[in-house]
Structure formats: C-alpha cells, structure tokens
Amino acid sequence: MNDKGRYHSVCCLLPFIMAYGTYDGMELKIDKSGRIVVPKALRERLGFKPDSELEAIEQTDGVLLKKAQARPSMIKVDGLWVHQGVPQPAANWERVLEDVREERTESVR
C-alpha cells in the first residue's frame, strides 16, 4: 500500500481509533526509582492533578492506570462494619467503640 492509500485508510479510521485522543499509544519510561511521568496533555485531558491517586491494574499485556474511585471508609462484611480507610489522627477509638456497643444494646432491648 502506498503512503496515499495508508493515509486514506488511517484517516477513515481515526474517529474510531482515537476515541481517547491517541493513535499508536504513548511511550512512557520508568526512571531508576520506578516513577512514570504521564505526559502533560494526557494529564490535562484526564483531569489528573498533582497528588491524584491512580489505580494500577495488572493485565496480561501490561498495566492499566486509572483514576482511583472514592470508596466509603466503612463497609459491612458478614453483618459487621469494617473500616477500610486510614484512621483519623484525632479519632477517639475507645469512644467510637463505646458508642457502637451502646447502639447495639439499644437495638436489642
């Protein structure tokens, strides 16, 4: 296929293969410390700000990076509430446990 034919076939496919604004992907490098720099244009398009949290999802052909989804700090597991976040530095856990015990006692009465 000559360059003109290749250009025509690529241009016809662009609306379909450029859904996220890339054609052949973007090459990124990992530095000695294991850091990856996301190109500015891509950061801006995806809304990545400094200190954004990303999830790295291992796949058979590489790694998918995506914005981390906000998760509730408490989830119910087998009928019990489980904290899955980072505790607040000023949290009074003795008081929290006492309050939970009181609620349970009141619900039984």
C-alpha positions in Angstrom: 0.0 0.0 0.0 1.4 3.4 -0.9 1.6 6.4 1.5 -1.6 7.9 0.0 -3.6 4.7 0.5 -2.3 4.3 4.0 -3.1 7.9 4.8 -6.7 7.5 3.5 -7.3 4.3 5.4 -5.9 5.8 8.7 -8.0 9.0 8.2 -11.1 7.0 7.7 -10.5 5.0 11.0 -9.4 8.0 13.1 -12.8 8.7 14.6 -13.0 5.1 15.8 -9.4 4.5 17.0 -8.8 8.0 18.5 -11.7 7.8 21.0 -9.3 8.9 23.7 -7.1 11.1 21.6 -4.2 8.7 20.9 -3.4 6.8 17.8 -0.4 4.5 18.4 -0.4 5.0 22.2 2.2 6.9 24.1 5.6 5.6 25.1 6.4 6.3 28.8 9.7 5.5 30.6 10.2 4.3 34.1 13.1 6.0 35.9 15.6 4.4 38.3 13.1 5.0 41.2 10.3 3.3 39.4 8.4 6.5 38.6 6.4 7.1 35.4 5.7 10.5 34.1 2.3 10.9 32.4 2.6 13.5 29.6 1.0 16.9 30.3 -1.5 16.7 27.5 -2.8 13.4 28.8 -2.9 14.5 32.4 -4.9 17.6 31.4 -7.3 15.6 29.3 -7.9 13.0 32.0 -8.0 15.6 34.8 -5.0 14.2 36.7 -3.8 16.8 39.2 -0.7 16.7 41.5 -1.2 14.1 44.2 -4.0 12.4 42.2 -4.4 8.8 43.3 -4.3 6.2 40.5 -5.1 2.5 40.5 -2.6 0.2 38.7 -4.5 -2.8 37.4 -2.3 -5.7 36.2 -3.4 -7.1 32.8 -1.9 -9.9 30.7 -0.4 -7.4 28.2 0.6 -4.7 30.6 -0.7 -2.3 33.3 -3.9 -0.2 33.1 -3.6 3.1 35.1 -6.9 4.7 36.0 -8.2 7.3 38.5 -8.8 5.8 41.8 -12.5 5.7 42.7 -13.6 7.2 46.0 -14.6 4.4 48.4 -16.5 4.5 51.6 -14.4 4.2 54.7 -16.8 1.7 56.3 -18.3 -1.4 54.6 -20.4 -4.1 56.0 -18.8 -7.6 55.9 -20.8 -10.5 57.2 -23.0 -8.2 59.3 -20.1 -6.3 60.8 -18.9 -2.8 59.9 -15.3 -2.8 58.8 -13.1 0.3 58.5 -11.1 0.1 55.2 -9.5 3.5 55.2 -6.9 5.4 57.2 -7.9 6.3 60.8 -8.2 10.0 61.5 -5.3 11.1 63.7 -7.5 12.6 66.4 -10.1 9.8 66.4 -11.0 8.5 69.9 -11.5 4.8 69.1 -12.5 3.9 72.6 -15.4 6.4 72.4 -16.3 5.1 69.0 -16.4 1.5 70.2 -18.4 2.5 73.3 -21.0 4.3 71.1 -21.3 1.3 68.8 -21.8 -1.0 71.8 -24.5 1.3 73.2 -26.3 1.3 69.8 -26.2 -2.5 69.7 -27.5 -2.7 73.2 -30.3 -0.3 72.5 -31.3 -2.2 69.3 -31.6 -5.5 71.3 -33.9 -4.0 74.0 
